[in-house]
Amino acid sequence: MTTPKDSSSRLDTQAVWSAEEGPFPYGAAVMPIVQSATFAYPDLDSWSAVATGQAPGHIYARNSSPTLDVLEKKIAILDGAQSAAGFSTGMAAISSTFFALLSPGDKVVSVKDSYGGTNVLFEEFLPRFGIQVSLCDTTDFAAIEAQIAKGCTLLYLETPTNPTLKVIDIARLARVARAHGAIVVTDNTFSTPINQRPIELGSDLVIYSATKFLSGHSDVLGGLVTGRADLIAKIYHFREIAGATLHADAAYAILRGVKTLALRMARHNSNAQQISEHLARHPKVAAVYYPGLPQHPGYAIACSQMRGFGGVLSFVPAGDFSSVRTVLNGLHYAQRAAHLGGVATAAGPPAVTSHVELTAEERARAGIPEALIRYSVGIEDPADLIADLDQALAAL
Ligand SMILES: Cc1ncc(COP(=O)(O)O)c(C=O)c1O
């Protein structure tokens, strides 16, 4: 496998140790799940000191809670961010960021290939609140720059994209957006801080569906936003009122997942690289999308901004949509599920995964092929996954 940059041993260590200094209640070695809706005080003075921000502590778990605090600190450290806020889902993180930072008359510039749910915010909800959205061709950076120059409050990027793995030059677009006074937001769900650190590339905020690689075990929903403290303060304030706060149980599960993130990402990266190289040579495969393949149009940018190419690839089996059915139904080691980033391989076409929220026409407009299989490579032995794909493709 080709690695674009030396992997950082510091991040591996930080994923385990950061924000874990304690002391934790009862001398616990890990931050426990503090399962409490509210926080009680022995007297009014100590309560109001916390309530008015004069003393550290928690008041009510919709606003903040101890387990979530530790997760927020940890993810902020991994991203090199000043601050972070946790949400009940990735979509809650994305929509809360928009509603906290945007007002009627503002303009968002983004790309056609963003995650389907984000795309619905762009196409349906933001315009209803008088926010203009301009969606550009994802890899036409000159067109994106031209849109930014016409006026832009917020530039929203997602790279690599879902499900066609297009790569966006974050540093180039962030430079232009900042010169025009725009806030730069990057959805880093596919990469995680292990593979890509958007703040170093000029992004003001970074968003995660923590449901995916960060938690890694397909057993919890969550979202995180990291970045500039002044912006996170506004997002945090919106969260206190809108109420889509991450629950302590979920924060704990994500916190535990993050401790093994570096190990898992290394395996996801190398498995996906081997499998995409195998599929690219396979006679029953018409196309493979993976940024770690030198023939991928975004390979050079990926090499410059990513430390690893990630665990998600897509491929088009030879033939028509019936081939998708044959291959998918024939796989033994893939959950047929609308999910990615788990330790178990998961596969599905965009019509039931990333872009289920869109109609067939909208998917076509966004350039999402119907006959494509998104394949989120787990941490299984790559030889087993390759053999499984081969036997499923042999039925074509
Ligand atoms: C890139 C990306 N961003 C955001 C989301 C939304 O996250 P959630 O499902 O946790 O709301 C997803 C979900 O698949 C995603 O793939």
The ligand as an SDF file (V2000), in Angstrom:
LIG
                    3D

 16 16  0  0  0  0  0  0  0  0999 V2000
  -20.4110   11.6770    5.4490 C   0  0  0  0  0  0  0  0  0  0  0  0
  -21.5840   11.6080    6.3710 C   0  0  0  0  0  0  0  0  0  0  0  0
  -21.9230   12.7020    7.0590 N   0  0  0  0  0  0  0  0  0  0  0  0
  -22.9860   12.6860    7.9060 C   0  0  0  0  0  0  0  0  0  0  0  0
  -23.7720   11.5650    8.0660 C   0  0  0  0  0  0  0  0  0  0  0  0
  -24.9490   11.6110    8.9960 C   0  0  0  0  0  0  0  0  0  0  0  0
  -24.6630   10.9720   10.2020 O   0  0  0  0  0  0  0  0  0  0  0  0
  -25.7470   10.2570   11.1540 P   0  0  0  0  0  0  0  0  0  0  0  0
  -26.2820    9.0820   10.4170 O   0  0  0  0  0  0  0  0  0  0  0  0
  -24.9520    9.8990   12.3720 O   0  0  0  0  0  0  0  0  0  0  0  0
  -26.8190   11.2700   11.4320 O   0  0  0  0  0  0  0  0  0  0  0  0
  -23.4410   10.4010    7.3670 C   0  0  0  0  0  0  0  0  0  0  0  0
  -24.2650    9.1770    7.5360 C   0  0  0  0  0  0  0  0  0  0  0  0
  -24.1100    8.2160    6.8070 O   0  0  0  0  0  0  0  0  0  0  0  0
  -22.3200   10.4270    6.4980 C   0  0  0  0  0  0  0  0  0  0  0  0
  -21.9640    9.3390    5.7950 O   0  0  0  0  0  0  0  0  0  0  0  0
  1  2  1  0
  2  3  1  0
  2 15  2  0
  3  4  2  0
  4  5  1  0
  5  6  1  0
  5 12  2  0
  6  7  1  0
  7  8  1  0
  8  9  2  0
  8 10  1  0
  8 11  1  0
 12 13  1  0
 12 15  1  0
 13 14  2  0
 15 16  1  0
M  END
$$$$
